[in-house]
Amino acid sequence: MKSLLFALVLASFACSPALAQGNYEIQVYGSETMRPHSTMVELHSNFTAQGARHPPNGTAPTYHAEHETIEITQGLTDWSELGFYLFTSEQSGLGTQWVGDHIRPRVRVPDSWRWPVGVSLSMEAGYQRAKFSPDTWTWEIRPIVDRQKGRFYWAINPALERTWHGPDVNLGLDFAPNVKVSWDFTRKFTAGLEYYADYGSLRDIASLHDQQQQIFPAVDLNLSPDWEINFGVGIGPTAATDHWIIKGILGRRFNWGHGEPHPKASQP
């Protein structure tokens, strides 16, 4: 198993792996994976209240765009899962549009290794229509590290992205880190901050003006182990970022066997 994880890490960095999640699936990943015989179905709803009216790359504007993404994740083993995404966009004058699809295998360090933090590796690849992204075929490599210590939780996703087909194909690896910190105020109510960024190519980090950065005060409602509920309002302080985004995640876990969901992070 160790050799498999190591091979996957090496393969991911050797690939010609794009630009970030966009405003479709805004989420900082925890390290856990779905157990076998379990399926998570999520709806990601994101509304850009203040965004680009006339993007310079000729793609559809983000201003007042509503993006609905369906994510389905199936547990494969105690340490692996497979996810699938369907992206859509709805906007005045454009109607409802299919944007694209992605697939995402993920593996994690098993509990039996007793690491002090949770660690997993996600590799997401797929297609988006040129009307919504000039880079149509992309690959994302997302290492995930997190920990729950008492009521405090943190997660870091130092994602690397690469274009397979599009104008950015020669830019190499793009650095797009995500970070989350939160506090369990009660057993059912968690609040904190989520940070999303795209700093540009690792070979030539963009100026602050051209970087994408978003900060989301966000809440999680822990009403049941079978449900995932997240809500946040994002602020984009840089010129290259949509300035106001409202996002929500509603997920439902289905257990087809005796498996139980993993905790959201490694315990102290």
N, C-alpha and C positions, 0 to 999 in steps of 0.2 A: 504494500500500500504506500509506503514511504517513497519507493521508487516511482510509482505512478504519479504522485503529487509533484515530485521533483521534475519529472519529465514534462508534465503539463506546464509548469512554470517556465521551463526552458523553451518549450515550444511556443508559448505565448509571446516571449520576447524575441524569438527568432522570426516570427511571422511579420508580414507587412500589414500590421494591424491597421475616431473621427469625431466629427465634432460632437460635442457633448449631448446629454440627454435632450437638449432643447427644452421646450416647455411641454413635453408630452408625459414624461414619467419622472417626476421630481421627487427623489427619494434617496436618503442615505441608507445603504444596506447594512444590516447586522450580519454577523458571521454565521448564524444558524442556517441549516438547510432543512427542507421538509423531509419528514421520515417516510420510509416506504409505505405504500398503501394510503398516502395522504396527498390531497390536492388543495392548493390555495387558488382561489379565483378573486382577482382584485380589479376594481374600477378606479383609475386615476383620472380625476377631473380637474383641469387647470384652465383658468380664465385670465387672459392678459388684459387688465384694466387700462394700462398705459404702456404701449409698445410702439414698434416701428410701423409708421404708416406707408413709407416708401423705402423698403430695404434696398441698399445699393447693389445687391447681387441679383436683383430681379425676381426673387422668390415672393411668395404670397406674404402680405403684411401680417404682422402679429397683433396689431392693434385690435382689441375687442374680439380676438379669436378664442374660441372655446375648443380645447383639445380633450378628447375622451380616449383613453387607452385601456384596453382589456389585457390583463396579464394573467396567464395561467401557468402555475408552477406545480410540477409533479415530482414527488420524492422518489428516488431510484434506489438508493441504499442508505445506510445510517450516516453516510458522509458525502452524498452527492444528490443532485437534483437537476431537472431540466425545465427551463422556462420559455414561454412563447408570448410575444407581444403583437397586438393589433392596434396600430395608431390611426386615429381619425381626427379631422378638424372641421369645425363648423363656424361659419362667418357670414355676415351680411354681404350679399352680392356673389358669394361663392357657393353657398349651400353647404351640405355635408359632403366631405371628401375623404376618400381612403388615402392615407399618407404612406403607409408602408408596414412592413413586418420585420421583427427581429427574433432570433432564437438565442437562448442563453444557458449553456451548461455551467454548473458550478460544483466545486468540491471544497471540503473543509477538513481541518485537522480534527480527527476523532477525539471524543471525550477521553478515551482510554490513554491518550498521550499525556493528559494532565498538564497542558500548557497553562500559564497564568493568564493568558488572554485568549479570546476567540479569534481564529484566523481562517479565512476562506479565500478562494480565488474564483472570480466570475469572468467568463469570456463571452461577450455578446457580439453577434454579427448579424447584419441584415441590410435591407434595402429601404430607402425612402425616395419618393418621387422627386424629380428635379424641381418641380413647382414649389416644393417645400424645403428642399435642401439641395444646393448645387453639388454636394458630395453625396452621390446616390448609394454607393456601397461602402460600408464602414465596418470597422472592427474595434471593440473596446476590451481592454484588459483591466480588470478592477480587483486589485488586492483589497481585502477587507480585514481590519483589525478592530476589535471592540472589547469592552469589559463592563460588567455591572458590579459595582462595589457599594453595597448597602443600597441607598436610594439614588446614588449617582451613577449615570451611564454615559459612556462616550464611545464614539465610533469614528474611524478614519478610513476613507476610501481614496487612496492616491491613484486615481484612474489614469491610464494611458490610452490614447486613442489614435487611430490611423485611418486615413482614407484609402480605399481600394480603387475607387473610380470617381473622379471629379477633379476640380481645379486644385485641390489641396493635396493631391497624391504625392507631390514631390517635397512636401514640407516635413515629412518624417513623423516621429511620435509627437503627439500633442498632450500636454499635461493639464488635466482637469480634475483637481482634488475636490472631495466633498467631506464635510465634517459635521458631526452632530454631538451636542452635549445636552443632557436633560436631567431632571430631578423628579423622583416620584413623590409628589406632594401627598397623595393618598394611594391606596392600592389600585384605585380605578382612574386616577387622574395624574398624568405626567405632562410636564411642560419644559420647554428648552429652546435652543437655537439650532438651526440647520444652516450650513454654509455651502454654497455651490459656486464653483469658479471654472474658468477656462483661461489659462495663462498663455496659450499659444504654443508654438513649436518649442520643444526642448532645445533645439539648436539656436533659437532666436526668440526668447521670451518677449511677448508683446509689451508695449508701454502700458502704463496704468489706464490711459485713455481708451486703449483698444482691448483691454482685458474684459472678460465677462465675469461679473461677481454679483451674487445674490445672497441676501441674508433673510432667513425666514424665522421669525418667532412662530413656534409651532406647538401644538398640543396632541397628545395621544390619549385616547380613552380605552382603558383596559377593562371593558365590560364583561368579556368572556374569552377563554382561551381559543374559542372558535372564530372570534371576530377581530379584525384589525381596523381601527378608525384613527385617522390622522388628518389634521387640518392646520393650515398655515397661511400667512400673508407675507409675500416676499417683496423686499425692497432692493432695487438694482441701482447702486450708487454711481456706476461708471457709464460713460456715454455709449458704449457698445452693448449695454444690457437693457432689456425691457425693464421699465422702472417700477411697475406694480403688477404683481401676479397673485392671484388667489388660488390655492390648491387644496385638494382633498383626496384622501384615499379611503376607500371602503373595501375591505377584504373579508372573505368567508372561507374558513378551512373546513374541508370535508375529509373525514377519516373513514377509509374503506376497510380497515383492518383493526388491529389492536394498538397501532402506533399512536404516540402522544407527541405534540409539538415540543421542540426544543425550547428552553428558555432563551430570552433574546440575547444573552451574552454569557460569557463564562462567569461563574460565581467565585467570590473571593475564598 
